[in-house]
Amino acid sequence: MAVRKITIQSRAKLNLILKVMGRRPDGFHNIQSVFQSIDLADKLTFSLESGRTGISIRSINPDIPLGNDNLITKAFYKLAEIRDIPVGKGVVCD
């Protein structure tokens, strides 16, 4: 089976103004923001790997959490829950 892989750039932004508004019933806050995109980005590579389940995060940066505290991991499982996507295939993010 061929490895299916996609690489994307996650562009950075600089908040020029950030006003935190009231808390919503879901625990998050509404915000008002003015931001500027800047010429920095993280390169993210996602691939399906046979023999794995769920998601694995790999990074050369030791400051990036690799477990369940990682935002990509949280987003992956939330999307799988909302869209009823089975996580029987292994997804790896480098």
Secondary structure as UniProt FT lines:
FT   STRAND          5..23
FT   TURN            25..26
FT   STRAND          29..49
FT   TURN            50..51
FT   STRAND          54..57
FT   TURN            62..63
FT   TURN            68..69
FT   HELIX           71..82
FT   TURN            83..84
FT   STRAND          90..93
//
